[in-house]
Amino acid sequence: MDKKVVELRNEERTHCEIWTRVMGYCRPVSSFNKGKQSEYKDRKYFKEHCDCDCVKLSKVA
């Protein structure tokens, strides 16, 4: 099956604003100062592995 490639001009694109949770509430990244924007770019994302009984029990029930 052939995949179509869609190309858009800049005028056709929609601005996408990115929000993130900071200190318990959400804010747009665009409102951060340069230092906070740099910290945001340096963030490491991870998925924590949980091996506790509470997860195992909730799956059984």
Summary of the structure (lengths in Angstrom):
residues: 61
radius of gyration: 20.0
end to end distance: 43.4
largest distance: 53.1
contacts: 65
relative contact order: 0.09
helix: 36%
strand: 13%
